[in-house]
């Protein structure tokens, strides 16, 4: 049994395949980001899913693509945990950008691969390997144009009284904005980045509002400036995107890329389905 996993910080999509490429089961778990979870936290999330736990000894290959797996230390730590949980499996752990590269660019052409979901990332794919010029420092210092950054921006706008009253009223109805609740989630609960990203739903729902549009376009321009244009031939290759922020704000993304002379490529909400074909061939 092969397990293909695409994991963000919020959730992870799982597909199990037999040797002929037939789906045995699909499921979701909470995200398995080694930057924010320790070993026991990862194992607990695996044990919570019956299909995963029940079949753990049947797995022969695990292909895991995840947020927070950009350094050897994080990849090695997670690989060790997986080998313990799946005792008969060959384990491959790569950063989530590889899943995005394989799913959006099946012909393995040169491209820029970006992720705009709970977090954000951007790499150059040369057809074989991914290359990054900037090492991510995580959601507090980086993650421009991500769901968690938009959540932070909305909360700040609300508390600094910068959010227009009509939006603030809707915001209050949608979320528990009690300061103790927010601080508890940010400083005492697990996955504060995923918590912040829950507020991005509001931004997408009201993306036509002038105030929200300003937030969105400014954030996208920052992402272009800090991430995409770091690559010399950025205007000669397509820029592919994966993630809910990119997917639901695709029209806005195209406007910003067009303005910067960049070519928008494929935009997928999640790459997991595209990984099936890739792993049947490879």
N, C-alpha and C positions, 0 to 999 in steps of 0.2 A: 504494500500500500504506500502510495506517495501522498504526502501532505504538502499542499501549497498554502502559504500564509502571507497575507499582506496586512501589516499591522501599523496603525497610527498610534497616537497617544490615547485616543478616545476608544477606539474599537479595533478588532482584528477580524478579518474575513478568512475563513478556512474552507478549503476544498480538498476532499480525499478522492484519489483516483486509483483504479486498479491498473494492472500492467497494460491493458488495452486502451487506457485513457477514458474509461467510463467513470462517471461520477458515482461514488459510493455514498457520500453525504456531504452536505454543506452546513456550515454553522458560523456563528459569530461568538467571539469572546470579548471581554474588555481588553483594551490595548495593552501591549506588552513592551513598554518602553523601558529599557534597562537604565536609562538616565534618571528615572523617577521611581522605579520599583527595585526592591532588593530580591534576592533569590526566592525567599519564602513568598513574597508578593506575587511573583511570576507563577510559582507552583500552585498557589491558591487559586489563581484565575484559571489555570489549566484544569484543576480538579473540579471547578465549578461547572464545567461543560461535560455532560454525560458522554456525548459522542467522542470527544477527545480522550477523556479518561478511560472509557471502556475499550477503546481501540489502541491504547498507547503501546502495547506489546506487539501489535500487528504492523506498525509503521516501519518500513524499510528505508525510506528516504524522507527527510524533512527539508523543505526549501523555505526558509523564513526570510522575509523582507520587512524590515521594521524601522520605524522612527527611533532615533537614539542609538543607531548601530553604525555610526560613522567613524568610530575609532576602534582600533584593535582591542583595546581593553574592554570595551562594551561588547564587541562581537564575541570575544573569547569567554567572557563571563556568561553571556546568554547561551552560547554553545554548550558550555559545561552543564548548565541547568537543564537544557533540552536532552543532552545525552543521558542524564540521570533519569529524566522523566520518560523518555522514549528509549528503552535499553537496547533495542535492536536496530536503531536507525542510524544511517549516515546523515550527518547534520551539516547544512550549509546556511550560514547567516550572513546576509548582506544588508546594507542600508536600503531604505525604502525607495530611494531614487532608482535603483536597478529594476525594481518591479515596474516603476513608471516608464523607464527606458524600454524595457522589453514589451510592455503592453501598448505603448503609443507609437513605437517605432519598430514594427515587426520585420522590416527589411534591413535593419541594422545600418541605417544611413547616419551620417554625421548630423547631430542635432543638439540643441540645448534642452535639457529636461528640467522642468520646474515642478515643485509641489507647493500647492496652496491649500492646505487643509487646516487641521488644528494647529500645526506648525507650518514652517515653510523651508524650502531648500532649493538649490539650483546647481546643476552640474553640466559639464560638457561631455557628450557621448561621442567618442571617435569611431564608433562602429563596433568596438570590442570592449573598451574600458571606459569608466566614468572618471572625470577629472574635476577636482574642485580647487579653486584658488583661495577660497575663504573657508576656514573651519568654523562651523557653527558653535556658538557658545550657549545655545539653548534659548528657551522662551523668555527669560528675563532680559537678556542682553540683545537678542536678535529676533528671529521669526517675523521679519517685516511682512506686512500684508497677509498675515495668517489669521485664522479664526480667533486664536487667543489674543493677538494684538488688537484686533477689532473690538473684542470684548473689553479689553483694558481701556481702549479709547472711548467706548460708549459709557462705561462706568465713570471715567474721569470727567467726560463732558456733562454727565448728569450731576455729579457731585460738585463740580465747579460752576454749575448753573450756566453752562454754555449750550446745553441742549435746548432747542426751542420748546416752548411750553406744550404745544400740541403733541410733540414726540415724547416729552417727559411724562405726560399723563398716560400715554399708551405704554411706555416703558415700565411705569409703576404697576400697571395692571398685569403685565406679562411676567414680571420677576419679583422675587423677594429681595428688596433693596435695603433691608435693614442693615446698618453698618456692621453689627455683630455677626450677622449671617455671612456677609461678604468676607469679613476678616477671618471667620472660622474656616471658610472654604479655602481662602488664599494661604493661610499660615498654619493651619492645624490639620487639614484634611489631605488625603492623597490626591495627586493629579490636579494641582491648581491650574495648570495650563489647559486641561480639558474642561474644567469648570468655566474658565474665562471664555473658552470657545463656544459655550452654550449661548452666550449673548449674541453671537454672530448671526443667529437665526433672525433676530430682530432687524439687524442691518439688511439682510437679504429681503425680508418682507417689505421693508420701507426704502428700497434702493432708489426709488424714483423721487424721494424727497430731496430737496435742494441741500439740506444739511448733510444727509447721508451721502449724497453724490460727492460732495466735497471731501468727505473722509475717504471714500473709496478711491477716487481719482488721485488724491494726494498719496495714499498708501501704495497704489500701484506704480506711481511714478518713482517713489522711493525704491520699490523692489526692482524696477528697471535699472535705476541708477546704481544701486548697491550690488545687485546680483547679475543681471543679464549682460550688461555692457562691460563687465569685467573680461569677457571673452572677445578676442580680437575680431573673429569672423561672425559675430553675433547677428549681423545684418545679411549674412550670406546663407545661413542655415535656418530651418524652421525652429520655432520655440514651442515645444509641446508642454502641456500642463496636465496634472492630475490633482484631484482634491475637490472637496465640496465648494470651497470658496471660488476656485477657478471655474467650476462647472456652472454654478448659479449666477456668477457675475461674468459670464463669457462675453457678453456684448460690451460691457465696460472694459474688459481686458483687451478686446480687439481694438477699441478706440484708442487706448493708451499705447498699444504696440504699434498701431498704424501711425500715430503721431510721432513715434520715435524711429520710424523706418524699419520696424521689425516685423517678421512674418509669423503670424500665429499659426501653429500647426494643429495637431489633434488635442482635444480637451476631453478628458474622461473623469467621471466622478470617482471611480475606483478602478484599479487595474487588475483585480483578481481574475476576472473572466479571460482577459487577454493572456494571462500567464499559462493557461491550459495548453493552448496551441504551442507556445514556446517550449514548454517542458515535454511535450510529446515528441518534438523534433530534436531537442537537445537532451 
